[in-house]
Amino acid sequence: MLIYNVFGRYLGVKRVAESWQVFRVDRNEGKHSRLYNIIIPDELSEAEIPGWLGDIFHEAASEQHPDVTRVE
């Protein structure tokens, strides 16, 4: 699973068959749960995911958390 810090919120992205699945990630407890309301287009490459997440969640950007970065 790819783990991203999305403006201070940890999201996991996993490729399953031909689709991307998105998860809420709790890094302290090592747990994750599926988020069904966040859609990543199937045709996006792994390199395009941070930009897509940034576009979706840009309103959550702050001085403390200005970017989307891959952490794992």
mmCIF file of the N, C-alpha and C atoms, coordinates in Angstrom:
data_MODEL
# 
_entry.id   MODEL 
# 
loop_
_atom_site.group_PDB 
_atom_site.id 
_atom_site.type_symbol 
_atom_site.label_atom_id 
_atom_site.label_alt_id 
_atom_site.label_comp_id 
_atom_site.label_asym_id 
_atom_site.label_entity_id 
_atom_site.label_seq_id 
_atom_site.pdbx_PDB_ins_code 
_atom_site.Cartn_x 
_atom_site.Cartn_y 
_atom_site.Cartn_z 
_atom_site.occupancy 
_atom_site.B_iso_or_equiv 
_atom_site.pdbx_formal_charge 
_atom_site.auth_seq_id 
_atom_site.auth_comp_id 
_atom_site.auth_asym_id 
_atom_site.auth_atom_id 
_atom_site.pdbx_PDB_model_num 
ATOM 1   N N  . MET A 1 1  ? 0.846   -1.184 0.000   1.00 0.00 ? 1  MET A N  1 
ATOM 2   C CA . MET A 1 1  ? 0.000   0.000  0.000   1.00 0.00 ? 1  MET A CA 1 
ATOM 3   C C  . MET A 1 1  ? 0.885   1.238  0.000   1.00 0.00 ? 1  MET A C  1 
ATOM 4   N N  . LEU A 1 2  ? 0.515   2.213  -0.820  1.00 0.00 ? 2  LEU A N  1 
ATOM 5   C CA . LEU A 1 2  ? 1.202   3.498  -0.857  1.00 0.00 ? 2  LEU A CA 1 
ATOM 6   C C  . LEU A 1 2  ? 0.563   4.385  0.207   1.00 0.00 ? 2  LEU A C  1 
ATOM 7   N N  . ILE A 1 3  ? 1.374   4.998  1.056   1.00 0.00 ? 3  ILE A N  1 
ATOM 8   C CA . ILE A 1 3  ? 0.856   5.865  2.121   1.00 0.00 ? 3  ILE A CA 1 
ATOM 9   C C  . ILE A 1 3  ? 1.256   7.305  1.803   1.00 0.00 ? 3  ILE A C  1 
ATOM 10  N N  . TYR A 1 4  ? 0.278   8.206  1.858   1.00 0.00 ? 4  TYR A N  1 
ATOM 11  C CA . TYR A 1 4  ? 0.506   9.620  1.584   1.00 0.00 ? 4  TYR A CA 1 
ATOM 12  C C  . TYR A 1 4  ? 0.073   10.467 2.777   1.00 0.00 ? 4  TYR A C  1 
ATOM 13  N N  . ASN A 1 5  ? 0.854   11.519 3.046   1.00 0.00 ? 5  ASN A N  1 
ATOM 14  C CA . ASN A 1 5  ? 0.435   12.552 3.976   1.00 0.00 ? 5  ASN A CA 1 
ATOM 15  C C  . ASN A 1 5  ? -0.264  13.593 3.110   1.00 0.00 ? 5  ASN A C  1 
ATOM 16  N N  . VAL A 1 6  ? -1.568  13.662 3.252   1.00 0.00 ? 6  VAL A N  1 
ATOM 17  C CA . VAL A 1 6  ? -2.390  14.563 2.443   1.00 0.00 ? 6  VAL A CA 1 
ATOM 18  C C  . VAL A 1 6  ? -2.806  15.730 3.334   1.00 0.00 ? 6  VAL A C  1 
ATOM 19  N N  . PHE A 1 7  ? -1.964  16.754 3.350   1.00 0.00 ? 7  PHE A N  1 
ATOM 20  C CA . PHE A 1 7  ? -2.213  17.943 4.154   1.00 0.00 ? 7  PHE A CA 1 
ATOM 21  C C  . PHE A 1 7  ? -2.477  17.592 5.619   1.00 0.00 ? 7  PHE A C  1 
ATOM 22  N N  . GLY A 1 8  ? -1.681  16.648 6.155   1.00 0.00 ? 8  GLY A N  1 
ATOM 23  C CA . GLY A 1 8  ? -1.778  16.282 7.557   1.00 0.00 ? 8  GLY A CA 1 
ATOM 24  C C  . GLY A 1 8  ? -2.650  15.073 7.840   1.00 0.00 ? 8  GLY A C  1 
ATOM 25  N N  . ARG A 1 9  ? -3.277  14.525 6.830   1.00 0.00 ? 9  ARG A N  1 
ATOM 26  C CA . ARG A 1 9  ? -4.142  13.343 6.976   1.00 0.00 ? 9  ARG A CA 1 
ATOM 27  C C  . ARG A 1 9  ? -3.492  12.191 6.212   1.00 0.00 ? 9  ARG A C  1 
ATOM 28  N N  . TYR A 1 10 ? -3.406  11.035 6.825   1.00 0.00 ? 10 TYR A N  1 
ATOM 29  C CA . TYR A 1 10 ? -2.763  9.903  6.178   1.00 0.00 ? 10 TYR A CA 1 
ATOM 30  C C  . TYR A 1 10 ? -3.777  9.071  5.406   1.00 0.00 ? 10 TYR A C  1 
ATOM 31  N N  . LEU A 1 11 ? -3.487  8.901  4.106   1.00 0.00 ? 11 LEU A N  1 
ATOM 32  C CA . LEU A 1 11 ? -4.328  8.090  3.241   1.00 0.00 ? 11 LEU A CA 1 
ATOM 33  C C  . LEU A 1 11 ? -3.469  7.023  2.584   1.00 0.00 ? 11 LEU A C  1 
ATOM 34  N N  . GLY A 1 12 ? -4.030  5.838  2.473   1.00 0.00 ? 12 GLY A N  1 
ATOM 35  C CA . GLY A 1 12 ? -3.374  4.751  1.767   1.00 0.00 ? 12 GLY A CA 1 
ATOM 36  C C  . GLY A 1 12 ? -4.056  4.530  0.436   1.00 0.00 ? 12 GLY A C  1 
ATOM 37  N N  . VAL A 1 13 ? -3.269  4.175  -0.563  1.00 0.00 ? 13 VAL A N  1 
ATOM 38  C CA . VAL A 1 13 ? -3.796  3.896  -1.896  1.00 0.00 ? 13 VAL A CA 1 
ATOM 39  C C  . VAL A 1 13 ? -3.234  2.554  -2.337  1.00 0.00 ? 13 VAL A C  1 
ATOM 40  N N  . LYS A 1 14 ? -4.124  1.698  -2.802  1.00 0.00 ? 14 LYS A N  1 
ATOM 41  C CA . LYS A 1 14 ? -3.731  0.346  -3.181  1.00 0.00 ? 14 LYS A CA 1 
ATOM 42  C C  . LYS A 1 14 ? -4.356  -0.007 -4.526  1.00 0.00 ? 14 LYS A C  1 
ATOM 43  N N  . ARG A 1 15 ? -3.543  -0.612 -5.387  1.00 0.00 ? 15 ARG A N  1 
ATOM 44  C CA . ARG A 1 15 ? -4.043  -1.065 -6.686  1.00 0.00 ? 15 ARG A CA 1 
ATOM 45  C C  . ARG A 1 15 ? -4.588  -2.477 -6.520  1.00 0.00 ? 15 ARG A C  1 
ATOM 46  N N  . VAL A 1 16 ? -5.856  -2.665 -6.854  1.00 0.00 ? 16 VAL A N  1 
ATOM 47  C CA . VAL A 1 16 ? -6.499  -3.970 -6.789  1.00 0.00 ? 16 VAL A CA 1 
ATOM 48  C C  . VAL A 1 16 ? -7.087  -4.245 -8.166  1.00 0.00 ? 16 VAL A C  1 
ATOM 49  N N  . ALA A 1 17 ? -6.546  -5.262 -8.822  1.00 0.00 ? 17 ALA A N  1 
ATOM 50  C CA . ALA A 1 17 ? -6.912  -5.575 -10.212 1.00 0.00 ? 17 ALA A CA 1 
ATOM 51  C C  . ALA A 1 17 ? -6.644  -4.347 -11.057 1.00 0.00 ? 17 ALA A C  1 
ATOM 52  N N  . GLU A 1 18 ? -7.657  -3.752 -11.630 1.00 0.00 ? 18 GLU A N  1 
ATOM 53  C CA . GLU A 1 18 ? -7.488  -2.577 -12.500 1.00 0.00 ? 18 GLU A CA 1 
ATOM 54  C C  . GLU A 1 18 ? -7.928  -1.280 -11.827 1.00 0.00 ? 18 GLU A C  1 
ATOM 55  N N  . SER A 1 19 ? -8.191  -1.308 -10.518 1.00 0.00 ? 19 SER A N  1 
ATOM 56  C CA . SER A 1 19 ? -8.739  -0.146 -9.823  1.00 0.00 ? 19 SER A CA 1 
ATOM 57  C C  . SER A 1 19 ? -7.867  0.285  -8.658  1.00 0.00 ? 19 SER A C  1 
ATOM 58  N N  . TRP A 1 20 ? -7.954  1.573  -8.326  1.00 0.00 ? 20 TRP A N  1 
ATOM 59  C CA . TRP A 1 20 ? -7.316  2.105  -7.124  1.00 0.00 ? 20 TRP A CA 1 
ATOM 60  C C  . TRP A 1 20 ? -8.335  2.095  -5.993  1.00 0.00 ? 20 TRP A C  1 
ATOM 61  N N  . GLN A 1 21 ? -7.895  1.686  -4.804  1.00 0.00 ? 21 GLN A N  1 
ATOM 62  C CA . GLN A 1 21 ? -8.717  1.763  -3.601  1.00 0.00 ? 21 GLN A CA 1 
ATOM 63  C C  . GLN A 1 21 ? -8.042  2.712  -2.626  1.00 0.00 ? 21 GLN A C  1 
ATOM 64  N N  . VAL A 1 22 ? -8.839  3.461  -1.867  1.00 0.00 ? 22 VAL A N  1 
ATOM 65  C CA . VAL A 1 22 ? -8.321  4.464  -0.930  1.00 0.00 ? 22 VAL A CA 1 
ATOM 66  C C  . VAL A 1 22 ? -8.708  4.067  0.483   1.00 0.00 ? 22 VAL A C  1 
ATOM 67  N N  . PHE A 1 23 ? -7.772  4.274  1.424   1.00 0.00 ? 23 PHE A N  1 
ATOM 68  C CA . PHE A 1 23 ? -7.961  3.890  2.817   1.00 0.00 ? 23 PHE A CA 1 
ATOM 69  C C  . PHE A 1 23 ? -7.557  5.033  3.741   1.00 0.00 ? 23 PHE A C  1 
ATOM 70  N N  . ARG A 1 24 ? -8.251  5.137  4.866   1.00 0.00 ? 24 ARG A N  1 
ATOM 71  C CA . ARG A 1 24 ? -7.807  6.004  5.968   1.00 0.00 ? 24 ARG A CA 1 
ATOM 72  C C  . ARG A 1 24 ? -6.774  5.185  6.728   1.00 0.00 ? 24 ARG A C  1 
ATOM 73  N N  . VAL A 1 25 ? -5.653  5.796  7.069   1.00 0.00 ? 25 VAL A N  1 
ATOM 74  C CA . VAL A 1 25 ? -4.570  5.068  7.707   1.00 0.00 ? 25 VAL A CA 1 
ATOM 75  C C  . VAL A 1 25 ? -4.279  5.670  9.078   1.00 0.00 ? 25 VAL A C  1 
ATOM 76  N N  . ASP A 1 26 ? -4.213  4.813  10.096  1.00 0.00 ? 26 ASP A N  1 
ATOM 77  C CA . ASP A 1 26 ? -3.769  5.208  11.430  1.00 0.00 ? 26 ASP A CA 1 
ATOM 78  C C  . ASP A 1 26 ? -2.363  4.633  11.596  1.00 0.00 ? 26 ASP A C  1 
ATOM 79  N N  . ARG A 1 27 ? -1.353  5.470  11.418  1.00 0.00 ? 27 ARG A N  1 
ATOM 80  C CA . ARG A 1 27 ? 0.033   4.995  11.466  1.00 0.00 ? 27 ARG A CA 1 
ATOM 81  C C  . ARG A 1 27 ? 0.455   4.600  12.870  1.00 0.00 ? 27 ARG A C  1 
ATOM 82  N N  . ASN A 1 28 ? -0.170  5.167  13.903  1.00 0.00 ? 28 ASN A N  1 
ATOM 83  C CA . ASN A 1 28 ? 0.187   4.813  15.279  1.00 0.00 ? 28 ASN A CA 1 
ATOM 84  C C  . ASN A 1 28 ? -0.217  3.383  15.617  1.00 0.00 ? 28 ASN A C  1 
ATOM 85  N N  . GLU A 1 29 ? -1.379  2.975  15.156  1.00 0.00 ? 29 GLU A N  1 
ATOM 86  C CA . GLU A 1 29 ? -1.883  1.640  15.469  1.00 0.00 ? 29 GLU A CA 1 
ATOM 87  C C  . GLU A 1 29 ? -1.692  0.652  14.324  1.00 0.00 ? 29 GLU A C  1 
ATOM 88  N N  . GLY A 1 30 ? -1.219  1.146  13.176  1.00 0.00 ? 30 GLY A N  1 
ATOM 89  C CA . GLY A 1 30 ? -1.018  0.268  12.035  1.00 0.00 ? 30 GLY A CA 1 
ATOM 90  C C  . GLY A 1 30 ? -2.309  -0.259 11.425  1.00 0.00 ? 30 GLY A C  1 
ATOM 91  N N  . LYS A 1 31 ? -3.381  0.493  11.572  1.00 0.00 ? 31 LYS A N  1 
ATOM 92  C CA . LYS A 1 31 ? -4.683  0.064  11.061  1.00 0.00 ? 31 LYS A CA 1 
ATOM 93  C C  . LYS A 1 31 ? -5.097  0.934  9.881   1.00 0.00 ? 31 LYS A C  1 
ATOM 94  N N  . HIS A 1 32 ? -5.970  0.379  9.059   1.00 0.00 ? 32 HIS A N  1 
ATOM 95  C CA . HIS A 1 32 ? -6.530  1.151  7.954   1.00 0.00 ? 32 HIS A CA 1 
ATOM 96  C C  . HIS A 1 32 ? -7.961  0.685  7.688   1.00 0.00 ? 32 HIS A C  1 
ATOM 97  N N  . SER A 1 33 ? -8.749  1.600  7.142   1.00 0.00 ? 33 SER A N  1 
ATOM 98  C CA . SER A 1 33 ? -10.128 1.262  6.782   1.00 0.00 ? 33 SER A CA 1 
ATOM 99  C C  . SER A 1 33 ? -10.446 1.897  5.437   1.00 0.00 ? 33 SER A C  1 
ATOM 100 N N  . ARG A 1 34 ? -11.208 1.191  4.651   1.00 0.00 ? 34 ARG A N  1 
ATOM 101 C CA . ARG A 1 34 ? -11.518 1.599  3.281   1.00 0.00 ? 34 ARG A CA 1 
ATOM 102 C C  . ARG A 1 34 ? -12.407 2.832  3.270   1.00 0.00 ? 34 ARG A C  1 
ATOM 103 N N  . LEU A 1 35 ? -12.090 3.758  2.382   1.00 0.00 ? 35 LEU A N  1 
ATOM 104 C CA . LEU A 1 35 ? -12.896 4.945  2.141   1.00 0.00 ? 35 LEU A CA 1 
ATOM 105 C C  . LEU A 1 35 ? -13.533 4.794  0.767   1.00 0.00 ? 35 LEU A C  1 
ATOM 106 N N  . TYR A 1 36 ? -14.833 4.713  0.732   1.00 0.00 ? 36 TYR A N  1 
ATOM 107 C CA . TYR A 1 36 ? -15.544 4.478  -0.520  1.00 0.00 ? 36 TYR A CA 1 
ATOM 108 C C  . TYR A 1 36 ? -15.917 5.766  -1.238  1.00 0.00 ? 36 TYR A C  1 
ATOM 109 N N  . ASN A 1 37 ? -15.861 6.891  -0.550  1.00 0.00 ? 37 ASN A N  1 
ATOM 110 C CA . ASN A 1 37 ? -16.305 8.151  -1.148  1.00 0.00 ? 37 ASN A CA 1 
ATOM 111 C C  . ASN A 1 37 ? -15.177 8.927  -1.839  1.00 0.00 ? 37 ASN A C  1 
ATOM 112 N N  . ILE A 1 38 ? -13.966 8.380  -1.846  1.00 0.00 ? 38 ILE A N  1 
ATOM 113 C CA . ILE A 1 38 ? -12.842 9.009  -2.544  1.00 0.00 ? 38 ILE A CA 1 
ATOM 114 C C  . ILE A 1 38 ? -12.490 8.117  -3.729  1.00 0.00 ? 38 ILE A C  1 
ATOM 115 N N  . ILE A 1 39 ? -12.615 8.667  -4.913  1.00 0.00 ? 39 ILE A N  1 
ATOM 116 C CA . ILE A 1 39 ? -12.395 7.900  -6.130  1.00 0.00 ? 39 ILE A CA 1 
ATOM 117 C C  . ILE A 1 39 ? -11.128 8.396  -6.823  1.00 0.00 ? 39 ILE A C  1 
ATOM 118 N N  . ILE A 1 40 ? -10.268 7.465  -7.190  1.00 0.00 ? 40 ILE A N  1 
ATOM 119 C CA . ILE A 1 40 ? -9.113  7.765  -8.025  1.00 0.00 ? 40 ILE A CA 1 
ATOM 120 C C  . ILE A 1 40 ? -9.345  7.061  -9.354  1.00 0.00 ? 40 ILE A C  1 
ATOM 121 N N  . PRO A 1 41 ? -9.312  7.805  -10.459 1.00 0.00 ? 41 PRO A N  1 
ATOM 122 C CA . PRO A 1 41 ? -9.550  7.179  -11.759 1.00 0.00 ? 41 PRO A CA 1 
ATOM 123 C C  . PRO A 1 41 ? -8.580  6.023  -12.022 1.00 0.00 ? 41 PRO A C  1 
ATOM 124 N N  . ASP A 1 42 ? -9.094  4.957  -12.573 1.00 0.00 ? 42 ASP A N  1 
ATOM 125 C CA . ASP A 1 42 ? -8.300  3.756  -12.825 1.00 0.00 ? 42 ASP A CA 1 
ATOM 126 C C  . ASP A 1 42 ? -7.106  4.018  -13.728 1.00 0.00 ? 42 ASP A C  1 
ATOM 127 N N  . GLU A 1 43 ? -7.228  4.957  -14.659 1.00 0.00 ? 43 GLU A N  1 
ATOM 128 C CA . GLU A 1 43 ? -6.165  5.198  -15.625 1.00 0.00 ? 43 GLU A CA 1 
ATOM 129 C C  . GLU A 1 43 ? -5.009  6.033  -15.081 1.00 0.00 ? 43 GLU A C  1 
ATOM 130 N N  . LEU A 1 44 ? -5.133  6.580  -13.853 1.00 0.00 ? 44 LEU A N  1 
ATOM 131 C CA . LEU A 1 44 ? -4.045  7.357  -13.274 1.00 0.00 ? 44 LEU A CA 1 
ATOM 132 C C  . LEU A 1 44 ? -2.862  6.452  -12.945 1.00 0.00 ? 44 LEU A C  1 
ATOM 133 N N  . SER A 1 45 ? -1.672  6.956  -13.193 1.00 0.00 ? 45 SER A N  1 
ATOM 134 C CA . SER A 1 45 ? -0.463  6.220  -12.820 1.00 0.00 ? 45 SER A CA 1 
ATOM 135 C C  . SER A 1 45 ? -0.127  6.526  -11.358 1.00 0.00 ? 45 SER A C  1 
ATOM 136 N N  . GLU A 1 46 ? 0.757   5.734  -10.801 1.00 0.00 ? 46 GLU A N  1 
ATOM 137 C CA . GLU A 1 46 ? 1.192   5.952  -9.410  1.00 0.00 ? 46 GLU A CA 1 
ATOM 138 C C  . GLU A 1 46 ? 1.784   7.350  -9.241  1.00 0.00 ? 46 GLU A C  1 
ATOM 139 N N  . ALA A 1 47 ? 2.509   7.827  -10.230 1.00 0.00 ? 47 ALA A N  1 
ATOM 140 C CA . ALA A 1 47 ? 3.138   9.149  -10.160 1.00 0.00 ? 47 ALA A CA 1 
ATOM 141 C C  . ALA A 1 47 ? 2.116   10.285 -10.165 1.00 0.00 ? 47 ALA A C  1 
ATOM 142 N N  . GLU A 1 48 ? 0.923   10.043 -10.689 1.00 0.00 ? 48 GLU A N  1 
ATOM 143 C CA . GLU A 1 48 ? -0.107  11.077 -10.772 1.00 0.00 ? 48 GLU A CA 1 
ATOM 144 C C  . GLU A 1 48 ? -0.987  11.159 -9.524  1.00 0.00 ? 48 GLU A C  1 
ATOM 145 N N  . ILE A 1 49 ? -0.892  10.183 -8.640  1.00 0.00 ? 49 ILE A N  1 
ATOM 146 C CA . ILE A 1 49 ? -1.769  10.140 -7.465  1.00 0.00 ? 49 ILE A CA 1 
ATOM 147 C C  . ILE A 1 49 ? -1.582  11.340 -6.538  1.00 0.00 ? 49 ILE A C  1 
ATOM 148 N N  . PRO A 1 50 ? -0.359  11.752 -6.181  1.00 0.00 ? 50 PRO A N  1 
ATOM 149 C CA . PRO A 1 50 ? -0.241  12.924 -5.291  1.00 0.00 ? 50 PRO A CA 1 
ATOM 150 C C  . PRO A 1 50 ? -0.922  14.170 -5.855  1.00 0.00 ? 50 PRO A C  1 
ATOM 151 N N  . GLY A 1 51 ? -0.792  14.404 -7.145  1.00 0.00 ? 51 GLY A N  1 
ATOM 152 C CA . GLY A 1 51 ? -1.455  15.561 -7.758  1.00 0.00 ? 51 GLY A CA 1 
ATOM 153 C C  . GLY A 1 51 ? -2.963  15.463 -7.682  1.00 0.00 ? 51 GLY A C  1 
ATOM 154 N N  . TRP A 1 52 ? -3.493  14.265 -7.907  1.00 0.00 ? 52 TRP A N  1 
ATOM 155 C CA . TRP A 1 52 ? -4.941  14.045 -7.835  1.00 0.00 ? 52 TRP A CA 1 
ATOM 156 C C  . TRP A 1 52 ? -5.437  14.294 -6.416  1.00 0.00 ? 52 TRP A C  1 
ATOM 157 N N  . LEU A 1 53 ? -4.744  13.728 -5.421  1.00 0.00 ? 53 LEU A N  1 
ATOM 158 C CA . LEU A 1 53 ? -5.151  13.928 -4.023  1.00 0.00 ? 53 LEU A CA 1 
ATOM 159 C C  . LEU A 1 53 ? -5.040  15.403 -3.631  1.00 0.00 ? 53 LEU A C  1 
ATOM 160 N N  . GLY A 1 54 ? -4.010  16.074 -4.134  1.00 0.00 ? 54 GLY A N  1 
ATOM 161 C CA . GLY A 1 54 ? -3.862  17.506 -3.871  1.00 0.00 ? 54 GLY A CA 1 
ATOM 162 C C  . GLY A 1 54 ? -5.019  18.303 -4.437  1.00 0.00 ? 54 GLY A C  1 
ATOM 163 N N  . ASP A 1 55 ? -5.476  17.940 -5.636  1.00 0.00 ? 55 ASP A N  1 
ATOM 164 C CA . ASP A 1 55 ? -6.617  18.632 -6.240  1.00 0.00 ? 55 ASP A CA 1 
ATOM 165 C C  . ASP A 1 55 ? -7.893  18.416 -5.434  1.00 0.00 ? 55 ASP A C  1 
ATOM 166 N N  . ILE A 1 56 ? -8.093  17.210 -4.948  1.00 0.00 ? 56 ILE A N  1 
ATOM 167 C CA . ILE A 1 56 ? -9.314  16.895 -4.196  1.00 0.00 ? 56 ILE A CA 1 
ATOM 168 C C  . ILE A 1 56 ? -9.331  17.592 -2.835  1.00 0.00 ? 56 ILE A C  1 
ATOM 169 N N  . PHE A 1 57 ? -8.194  17.571 -2.147  1.00 0.00 ? 57 PHE A N  1 
ATOM 170 C CA . PHE A 1 57 ? -8.149  18.043 -0.754  1.00 0.00 ? 57 PHE A CA 1 
ATOM 171 C C  . PHE A 1 57 ? -7.444  19.384 -0.575  1.00 0.00 ? 57 PHE A C  1 
ATOM 172 N N  . HIS A 1 58 ? -7.276  20.175 -1.627  1.00 0.00 ? 58 HIS A N  1 
ATOM 173 C CA . HIS A 1 58 ? -6.513  21.418 -1.536  1.00 0.00 ? 58 HIS A CA 1 
ATOM 174 C C  . HIS A 1 58 ? -7.031  22.375 -0.470  1.00 0.00 ? 58 HIS A C  1 
ATOM 175 N N  . GLU A 1 59 ? -8.296  22.303 -0.148  1.00 0.00 ? 59 GLU A N  1 
ATOM 176 C CA . GLU A 1 59 ? -8.848  23.203 0.876   1.00 0.00 ? 59 GLU A CA 1 
ATOM 177 C C  . GLU A 1 59 ? -8.331  22.882 2.275   1.00 0.00 ? 59 GLU A C  1 
ATOM 178 N N  . ALA A 1 60 ? -7.757  21.693 2.457   1.00 0.00 ? 60 ALA A N  1 
ATOM 179 C CA . ALA A 1 60 ? -7.207  21.304 3.760   1.00 0.00 ? 60 ALA A CA 1 
ATOM 180 C C  . ALA A 1 60 ? -5.758  21.761 3.940   1.00 0.00 ? 60 ALA A C  1 
ATOM 181 N N  . ALA A 1 61 ? -5.161  22.345 2.904   1.00 0.00 ? 61 ALA A N  1 
ATOM 182 C CA . ALA A 1 61 ? -3.773  22.815 2.990   1.00 0.00 ? 61 ALA A CA 1 
ATOM 183 C C  . ALA A 1 61 ? -3.643  23.904 4.054   1.00 0.00 ? 61 ALA A C  1 
ATOM 184 N N  . SER A 1 62 ? -2.510  23.888 4.749   1.00 0.00 ? 62 SER A N  1 
ATOM 185 C CA . SER A 1 62 ? -2.234  24.900 5.768   1.00 0.00 ? 62 SER A CA 1 
ATOM 186 C C  . SER A 1 62 ? -0.733  25.182 5.770   1.00 0.00 ? 62 SER A C  1 
ATOM 187 N N  . GLU A 1 63 ? -0.321  26.140 6.567   1.00 0.00 ? 63 GLU A N  1 
ATOM 188 C CA . GLU A 1 63 ? 1.113   26.429 6.681   1.00 0.00 ? 63 GLU A CA 1 
ATOM 189 C C  . GLU A 1 63 ? 1.867   25.231 7.235   1.00 0.00 ? 63 GLU A C  1 
ATOM 190 N N  . GLN A 1 64 ? 1.257   24.519 8.173   1.00 0.00 ? 64 GLN A N  1 
ATOM 191 C CA . GLN A 1 64 ? 1.898   23.340 8.765   1.00 0.00 ? 64 GLN A CA 1 
ATOM 192 C C  . GLN A 1 64 ? 1.920   22.165 7.800   1.00 0.00 ? 64 GLN A C  1 
ATOM 193 N N  . HIS A 1 65 ? 0.913   22.049 6.943   1.00 0.00 ? 65 HIS A N  1 
ATOM 194 C CA . HIS A 1 65 ? 0.780   20.928 6.018   1.00 0.00 ? 65 HIS A CA 1 
ATOM 195 C C  . HIS A 1 65 ? 0.443   21.463 4.619   1.00 0.00 ? 65 HIS A C  1 
ATOM 196 N N  . PRO A 1 66 ? 1.468   21.978 3.906   1.00 0.00 ? 66 PRO A N  1 
ATOM 197 C CA . PRO A 1 66 ? 1.199   22.615 2.613   1.00 0.00 ? 66 PRO A CA 1 
ATOM 198 C C  . PRO A 1 66 ? 1.178   21.685 1.401   1.00 0.00 ? 66 PRO A C  1 
ATOM 199 N N  . ASP A 1 67 ? 1.568   20.408 1.579   1.00 0.00 ? 67 ASP A N  1 
ATOM 200 C CA . ASP A 1 67 ? 1.755   19.526 0.428   1.00 0.00 ? 67 ASP A CA 1 
ATOM 201 C C  . ASP A 1 67 ? 1.164   18.144 0.638   1.00 0.00 ? 67 ASP A C  1 
ATOM 202 N N  . VAL A 1 68 ? 1.130   17.399 -0.468  1.00 0.00 ? 68 VAL A N  1 
ATOM 203 C CA . VAL A 1 68 ? 0.834   15.967 -0.443  1.00 0.00 ? 68 VAL A CA 1 
ATOM 204 C C  . VAL A 1 68 ? 2.163   15.264 -0.697  1.00 0.00 ? 68 VAL A C  1 
ATOM 205 N N  . THR A 1 69 ? 2.571   14.406 0.241   1.00 0.00 ? 69 THR A N  1 
ATOM 206 C CA . THR A 1 69 ? 3.844   13.705 0.101   1.00 0.00 ? 69 THR A CA 1 
ATOM 207 C C  . THR A 1 69 ? 3.665   12.225 0.390   1.00 0.00 ? 69 THR A C  1 
ATOM 208 N N  . ARG A 1 70 ? 4.431   11.414 -0.311  1.00 0.00 ? 70 ARG A N  1 
ATOM 209 C CA . ARG A 1 70 ? 4.410   9.977  -0.050  1.00 0.00 ? 70 ARG A CA 1 
ATOM 210 C C  . ARG A 1 70 ? 5.329   9.690  1.128   1.00 0.00 ? 70 ARG A C  1 
ATOM 211 N N  . VAL A 1 71 ? 4.821   8.955  2.116   1.00 0.00 ? 71 VAL A N  1 
ATOM 212 C CA . VAL A 1 71 ? 5.615   8.627  3.303   1.00 0.00 ? 71 VAL A CA 1 
ATOM 213 C C  . VAL A 1 71 ? 6.014   7.163  3.346   1.00 0.00 ? 71 VAL A C  1 
ATOM 214 N N  . GLU A 1 72 ? 5.335   6.310  2.607   1.00 0.00 ? 72 GLU A N  1 
ATOM 215 C CA . GLU A 1 72 ? 5.684   4.885  2.525   1.00 0.00 ? 72 GLU A CA 1 
ATOM 216 C C  . GLU A 1 72 ? 5.340   4.374  1.154   1.00 0.00 ? 72 GLU A C  1 
# 
